[in-house]
Amino acid sequence: MNMSPPPAPDRRRFLKIALLSVAGISGAIAAHARKPFLLNPCLNPADAALSRNPWLARIWQGLDPARVWDCHVHLAGTGDSHHGLYMNPSLRSLWHPALYGQRLFYMNASCASPEPGSVDENYVHRLALLSRNMPAGFKAMLLAFDWYHGDDGHPVPESSTFHVPDNYACQMAKEYPDVFEWVASIHPYRADALDRLEAAAAQGARAVKWLPAAQNIDPASPRCDAFFAALARLRLPLIIHCGEEKAVQGVSLTHLGNPLRLRRALDAGARMVVAHCASVGEDEDFDKPGTRQPSFDLFARLMDRPEWKENLHGDISAIVLRNRDPGVLKTLLTREDWHSRLFNGSDYPLPGILPLISLPQLARDGLLPEESIARLHTLRQANPLHFDLALKRSLSWQGKSFPAQVFETRAFFGAA
């Protein structure tokens, strides 16, 4: 099934969208001059007023920074470094205004200078700067991202939104060993999938990343059995997106993100980390044919199965976004029996996209103290990585909050 970006709109519709976009951006710039709410101003993360703030010291109280690894950090770029990064041309085309705008937001959130020839390099340099302005010992786990592959096992670049090679993620971790670890991404339908998996493990990969709907991977297919067996033998966790996919446009394979499709992998003994805890969307309930349930409820059903307690986990990246039901966040905070199986990830650069997270709404929902809003807002403009951790450390519901073990993920991923 083709997952190519949507076809170009007709010229009249394009001009209408373009005019509306210009008007909207002009208004946003005027408002932004008064108070940032749309574009991140990319303040200096080394600002002394932030780094010496007693409130931040309290955020880290009880945490060992050397054990804090952000397990969900995206690499991105235009490919101008000639290291094999790829961005679908539709993201740079005004004929696809939604994708074009998405790219601009992502680049602004990462504070990567758009100067031609240095975007890839600037993205990594800024990310390293943010990481080094966390308490010493903190690390970010950089995600590679394999191509969309056809059912024949061959890559299909034109159907891929972006691509980050394993070699690039590995190289960045070697160049910045004080702040980066890396995560491979290997499509299981590839003829060389097992060889690539062995090589990634030998080069220090801490996990493998899949986004089934964007890569055409069916976790319930027998084609994945050999890969799952190898993951189990190597003790490499699989960070896998479940639920609806929002960040990758043009996706038509959302059914592949059904959490119930992970049963085959769990039965094979592979360790699964469900990205975002499947916190958005609905999927078919295989146990009740003809019905659909929230993806999070299906994830919860798997989490409550005692036979998978050791191998099924979730990461809490993106759970604070506007499009999440606050009931999901409340459940994650109060399910203390799950806390040892939850891992923090930021989904960077998403925390730097200002409209995606509403601090006042989280406060109105009773999840965030109002007195934290101003501090978090300032921190976000300088260091989205730090903001994400501080926000989640500040959340609570009915007296319950995320304990230190949710953030001290090294014990799990460092064992790989």
C-alpha positions as CSV (number, residue, x, y, z in Angstrom):
1,M,0.0,0.0,0.0
2,N,1.4,3.4,-1.0
3,M,2.1,5.9,1.7
4,S,3.3,8.7,-0.5
5,P,2.6,12.3,0.6
6,P,-0.8,13.6,-0.6
7,P,-1.2,14.9,-4.1
8,A,-0.7,18.6,-4.8
9,P,-3.8,20.8,-4.5
10,D,-5.1,22.7,-7.5
11,R,-3.7,26.1,-8.1
12,R,-6.8,28.1,-6.9
13,R,-7.0,26.1,-3.6
14,F,-3.2,26.5,-3.1
15,L,-3.4,30.3,-3.5
16,K,-6.2,30.4,-1.0
17,I,-4.3,28.4,1.5
18,A,-1.1,30.4,0.9
19,L,-2.9,33.7,1.5
20,L,-4.6,32.4,4.7
21,S,-1.2,31.1,5.9
22,V,0.5,34.5,5.2
23,A,-2.2,36.3,7.1
24,G,-2.0,33.9,10.0
25,I,1.7,34.1,10.2
26,S,1.7,37.9,10.1
27,G,-0.7,38.0,13.0
28,A,1.3,35.4,14.9
29,I,4.5,37.4,14.4
30,A,2.9,40.6,15.8
31,A,1.6,38.7,18.8
32,H,4.9,36.9,19.2
33,A,6.6,40.2,19.6
34,R,4.5,40.7,22.7
35,K,4.7,37.2,24.2
36,P,5.9,34.0,22.5
37,F,3.1,31.5,22.0
38,L,3.7,30.2,18.5
39,L,7.5,30.4,17.7
40,N,10.2,29.4,20.2
41,P,12.6,32.3,20.7
42,C,15.5,29.9,21.4
43,L,17.0,31.5,24.4
44,N,20.4,30.6,25.7
45,P,20.1,27.4,27.8
46,A,23.2,28.5,29.8
47,D,21.5,31.5,31.2
48,A,22.5,31.8,34.8
49,A,19.1,32.8,35.9
50,L,17.9,29.4,34.8
51,S,20.8,27.2,35.7
52,R,21.0,28.6,39.3
53,N,17.2,28.6,39.9
54,P,16.4,26.9,43.3
55,W,13.2,25.6,41.8
56,L,15.2,23.6,39.2
57,A,17.3,22.2,42.0
58,R,14.1,20.9,43.7
59,I,13.0,19.3,40.4
60,W,16.2,17.2,40.5
61,Q,15.9,16.4,44.1
62,G,16.0,12.6,44.5
63,L,17.3,12.0,41.0
64,D,20.7,10.8,40.0
65,P,21.5,12.6,36.8
66,A,23.9,9.9,35.7
67,R,21.0,7.5,35.6
68,V,18.7,9.9,33.7
69,W,18.6,9.0,30.0
70,D,15.9,10.6,27.8
71,C,14.8,7.5,25.8
72,H,13.0,9.3,22.9
73,V,15.0,12.0,21.2
74,H,14.7,12.5,17.4
75,L,17.5,13.3,15.0
76,A,16.5,15.3,12.0
77,G,18.0,17.3,9.2
78,T,17.9,18.1,5.5
79,G,20.7,15.9,4.4
80,D,23.1,18.8,3.9
81,S,25.8,17.0,6.0
82,H,26.0,14.2,3.3
83,H,25.6,11.6,6.0
84,G,22.5,10.1,4.5
85,L,19.7,12.0,6.2
86,Y,16.6,12.4,4.1
87,M,13.6,14.7,4.2
88,N,10.8,14.1,1.7
89,P,10.7,17.0,-0.8
90,S,7.0,17.5,0.1
91,L,8.1,19.0,3.4
92,R,9.9,21.8,1.5
93,S,7.2,22.4,-1.0
94,L,4.5,25.1,-0.7
95,W,2.2,22.8,-2.7
96,H,1.9,20.9,0.5
97,P,1.4,23.8,3.0
98,A,0.6,21.5,6.0
99,L,3.8,19.6,5.6
100,Y,5.7,22.7,4.8
101,G,4.5,24.3,8.0
102,Q,5.2,21.2,10.0
103,R,8.8,21.3,8.9
104,L,9.1,25.0,9.9
105,F,7.7,24.2,13.4
106,Y,10.1,21.3,13.9
107,M,13.1,23.3,12.8
108,N,12.1,26.2,15.0
109,A,11.6,23.9,18.0
110,S,15.1,22.5,17.5
111,C,16.6,26.0,17.1
112,A,18.6,24.7,14.3
113,S,19.9,27.6,12.1
114,P,18.3,27.3,8.6
115,E,21.6,28.4,7.0
116,P,22.1,26.2,3.9
117,G,24.8,23.6,4.2
118,S,24.8,23.5,8.0
119,V,21.2,22.5,9.1
120,D,22.2,18.9,10.1
121,E,25.2,20.1,12.0
122,N,23.4,22.9,13.8
123,Y,20.6,20.5,14.8
124,V,23.1,18.2,16.6
125,H,25.1,21.1,18.1
126,R,22.1,22.7,19.6
127,L,20.9,19.3,21.0
128,A,24.3,18.7,22.5
129,L,24.2,22.2,24.1
130,L,20.8,21.5,25.6
131,S,22.0,18.2,27.0
132,R,25.2,19.7,28.5
133,N,23.1,22.3,30.3
134,M,21.3,19.6,32.1
135,P,23.0,18.3,35.3
136,A,26.2,16.4,34.5
137,G,25.6,12.8,33.6
138,F,22.3,13.3,31.8
139,K,22.1,11.7,28.3
140,A,19.8,11.7,25.3
141,M,19.1,8.6,23.3
142,L,19.2,9.5,19.6
143,L,16.7,7.7,17.4
144,A,17.7,6.4,13.9
145,F,14.7,5.9,11.5
146,D,14.7,3.4,8.7
147,W,12.9,3.9,5.4
148,Y,9.4,2.9,4.5
149,H,9.8,-0.6,2.9
150,G,7.5,-2.3,0.5
151,D,6.2,-5.8,1.2
152,D,9.1,-7.1,-0.9
153,G,11.5,-5.8,1.7
154,H,13.0,-3.0,-0.4
155,P,13.1,0.7,0.7
156,V,10.8,3.1,-0.9
157,P,12.2,6.6,-0.4
158,E,9.3,8.4,-2.1
159,S,6.9,6.9,0.4
160,S,9.2,7.9,3.4
161,T,8.7,11.1,5.3
162,F,12.2,11.1,6.6
163,H,15.2,8.8,7.1
164,V,18.0,8.8,9.7
165,P,20.6,6.1,9.1
166,D,21.9,3.9,11.9
167,N,25.5,4.9,11.0
168,Y,24.6,8.6,11.5
169,A,23.0,8.1,14.9
170,C,25.9,5.9,16.0
171,Q,28.5,8.4,14.8
172,M,26.8,11.3,16.7
173,A,26.9,9.2,19.9
174,K,30.6,8.5,19.4
175,E,31.3,12.2,18.7
176,Y,29.4,13.3,21.9
177,P,29.9,10.4,24.3
178,D,29.3,12.5,27.3
179,V,25.6,13.3,26.4
180,F,24.4,10.9,23.7
181,E,23.5,7.2,23.4
182,W,21.9,5.8,20.2
183,V,19.0,3.7,19.1
184,A,19.0,1.8,15.8
185,S,16.0,1.5,13.4
186,I,15.9,-1.7,11.3
187,H,13.0,-2.8,9.1
188,P,12.4,-6.5,9.8
189,Y,11.4,-7.2,6.1
190,R,14.9,-6.4,4.9
191,A,16.9,-9.3,3.6
192,D,19.8,-8.2,5.8
193,A,17.7,-7.3,8.9
194,L,19.3,-9.8,11.2
195,D,22.8,-8.9,10.2
196,R,22.1,-5.2,10.7
197,L,20.6,-6.0,14.1
198,E,23.7,-7.9,15.2
199,A,25.9,-5.0,13.9
200,A,23.9,-2.4,15.8
201,A,24.2,-4.4,19.0
202,A,27.9,-4.7,18.5
203,Q,28.2,-0.9,18.0
204,G,26.4,-0.1,21.2
205,A,22.8,0.5,20.2
206,R,20.7,0.7,23.3
207,A,17.4,-0.2,21.6
208,V,15.6,-0.5,18.2
209,K,12.9,2.0,17.0
210,W,9.9,1.2,14.9
211,L,7.0,3.3,13.7
212,P,4.9,0.7,12.0
213,A,2.4,3.0,10.3
214,A,5.1,5.1,8.7
215,Q,7.4,2.2,7.8
216,N,5.0,-0.6,6.8
217,I,5.7,-3.0,9.6
218,D,3.2,-5.5,10.8
219,P,4.3,-6.7,14.3
220,A,1.7,-9.5,14.2
221,S,3.2,-11.0,11.0
222,P,5.2,-14.2,11.1
223,R,7.8,-12.3,9.0
224,C,8.9,-10.6,12.2
225,D,9.5,-13.9,14.2
226,A,13.2,-14.2,13.5
227,F,13.7,-10.5,14.3
228,F,11.8,-10.9,17.6
229,A,13.9,-14.0,18.5
230,A,17.1,-12.0,17.9
231,L,15.9,-9.1,20.0
232,A,15.1,-11.5,22.8
233,R,18.5,-13.2,22.6
234,L,20.4,-9.8,22.4
235,R,18.2,-8.3,25.2
236,L,17.7,-5.2,23.0
237,P,14.4,-3.4,23.7
238,L,12.1,-2.4,20.8
239,I,10.7,1.1,21.2
240,I,7.5,0.9,19.1
241,H,4.9,3.5,18.3
242,C,1.4,2.3,19.0
243,G,-1.9,4.1,18.6
244,E,-2.7,6.8,16.0
245,E,0.2,8.5,14.3
246,K,0.0,12.3,14.2
247,A,3.5,13.5,13.4
248,V,3.9,11.7,10.0
249,Q,1.6,13.0,7.3
250,G,0.0,10.8,4.5
251,V,0.0,7.7,6.7
252,S,-2.6,5.1,5.6
253,L,-1.4,2.2,7.7
254,T,-2.6,3.3,11.1
255,H,-4.0,-0.2,11.9
256,L,-0.4,-1.4,12.2
257,G,-0.1,0.6,15.4
258,N,-2.7,-1.5,17.2
259,P,-1.2,-2.5,20.6
260,L,-2.8,-5.9,20.4
261,R,-0.4,-6.6,17.5
262,L,2.4,-6.8,20.0
263,R,1.3,-10.2,21.5
264,R,3.4,-12.1,19.0
265,A,6.6,-10.3,20.1
266,L,5.8,-10.6,23.8
267,D,5.1,-14.3,23.4
268,A,8.6,-14.5,21.7
269,G,10.2,-13.0,24.8
270,A,11.1,-9.7,23.2
271,R,11.1,-6.6,25.4
272,M,8.7,-4.0,24.1
273,V,8.5,-0.3,25.0
274,V,5.3,1.3,23.7
275,A,6.0,4.8,22.7
276,H,3.6,7.4,24.2
277,C,1.8,4.5,26.0
278,A,-0.5,4.4,22.9
279,S,-2.1,7.5,24.3
280,V,-4.0,8.7,21.2
281,G,-6.4,7.1,18.8
282,E,-8.6,4.0,18.6
283,D,-7.9,0.5,17.3
284,E,-9.9,-2.6,16.5
285,D,-10.4,-4.8,19.6
286,F,-9.4,-8.3,18.4
287,D,-11.0,-9.8,21.5
288,K,-14.4,-8.3,20.6
289,P,-14.6,-8.5,16.8
290,G,-16.4,-5.6,15.1
291,T,-15.7,-3.1,18.0
292,R,-13.1,-0.4,18.5
293,Q,-11.5,0.8,21.7
294,P,-9.1,3.6,22.7
295,S,-5.6,2.5,21.9
296,F,-4.6,3.3,25.5
297,D,-7.2,0.9,26.8
298,L,-5.8,-1.9,24.7
299,F,-2.3,-1.0,25.9
300,A,-3.6,-1.1,29.5
301,R,-5.1,-4.6,28.8
302,L,-1.7,-5.9,27.8
303,M,0.0,-4.2,30.8
304,D,-2.3,-6.0,33.1
305,R,-1.4,-9.4,31.8
306,P,0.9,-11.0,34.4
307,E,2.8,-13.1,31.9
308,W,4.1,-10.0,30.1
309,K,5.0,-8.0,33.2
310,E,8.7,-8.4,32.7
311,N,8.7,-7.6,29.0
312,L,6.1,-4.9,28.4
313,H,6.8,-1.3,29.1
314,G,5.7,2.2,28.0
315,D,7.5,5.5,27.5
316,I,5.7,8.7,28.6
317,S,6.9,10.9,25.7
318,A,4.2,13.2,24.3
319,I,1.6,12.3,27.0
320,V,1.3,16.1,27.9
321,L,0.4,17.2,24.4
322,R,-2.9,19.0,23.9
323,N,-4.4,16.2,21.8
324,R,-4.2,13.7,24.7
325,D,-7.1,12.9,27.0
326,P,-6.2,14.1,30.5
327,G,-7.7,10.9,31.8
328,V,-4.7,9.0,30.3
329,L,-2.3,11.2,32.2
330,K,-4.3,10.7,35.4
331,T,-4.3,7.0,34.9
332,L,-0.5,6.9,34.4
333,L,0.1,9.0,37.5
334,T,-2.1,6.8,39.7
335,R,-1.2,3.4,38.4
336,E,1.7,3.0,40.8
337,D,1.9,-0.7,39.9
338,W,3.0,0.4,36.4
339,H,5.6,3.0,37.5
340,S,8.5,0.5,37.4
341,R,7.6,-0.2,33.8
342,L,7.3,3.4,32.6
343,F,10.3,5.3,31.1
344,N,10.6,9.0,30.4
345,G,11.2,10.3,26.9
346,S,10.8,13.9,25.6
347,D,10.0,13.2,21.9
348,Y,12.3,16.1,21.2
349,P,11.9,18.4,19.4
350,L,8.2,18.3,20.0
351,P,8.4,20.0,23.5
352,G,9.9,23.0,21.8
353,I,6.8,23.5,19.6
354,L,5.0,26.0,21.8
355,P,1.3,25.4,20.6
356,L,1.5,21.7,21.3
357,I,1.5,21.9,25.1
358,S,-0.9,24.1,27.2
359,L,0.4,24.6,30.7
360,P,-2.7,26.6,31.8
361,Q,-4.9,23.7,30.6
362,L,-2.9,21.2,32.6
363,A,-3.4,23.4,35.6
364,R,-7.1,23.7,35.0
365,D,-7.3,19.9,34.8
366,G,-5.8,19.8,38.3
367,L,-2.5,18.2,37.1
368,L,-0.1,21.1,37.4
369,P,0.4,23.7,40.2
370,E,-0.4,27.1,38.8
371,E,2.7,28.6,40.4
372,S,4.9,26.4,38.1
373,I,3.5,27.8,34.9
374,A,5.7,30.9,34.6
375,R,8.9,29.0,35.5
376,L,8.2,26.2,33.0
377,H,7.3,28.7,30.3
378,T,10.7,30.5,30.6
379,L,12.6,27.2,30.8
380,R,10.8,25.9,27.7
381,Q,12.1,28.8,25.6
382,A,15.7,28.0,26.5
383,N,15.8,24.2,26.9
384,P,12.9,22.0,25.8
385,L,14.6,18.9,27.1
386,H,14.9,20.3,30.6
387,F,11.3,21.7,30.3
388,D,9.9,18.3,29.4
389,L,11.5,16.6,32.4
390,A,10.6,19.5,34.8
391,L,7.0,19.5,33.6
392,K,6.6,15.8,34.2
393,R,8.3,16.0,37.6
394,S,5.8,18.7,38.5
395,L,2.7,16.7,37.5
396,S,0.5,15.1,40.1
397,W,-3.0,13.7,40.5
398,Q,-4.7,12.7,43.8
399,G,-1.4,13.0,45.5
400,K,0.4,10.7,43.1
401,S,3.3,11.7,40.9
402,F,5.9,10.0,38.7
403,P,8.7,8.6,40.9
404,A,12.4,8.8,40.3
405,Q,12.6,5.4,38.6
406,V,10.5,6.6,35.7
407,F,13.3,9.1,34.8
408,E,16.3,6.9,35.8
409,T,16.0,4.8,32.7
410,R,19.7,3.9,32.4
411,A,19.1,0.8,34.5
412,F,16.9,-0.6,31.7
413,F,18.5,0.7,28.5
414,G,22.0,0.5,29.8
415,A,21.7,-3.2,30.3
416,A,21.4,-3.7,26.5
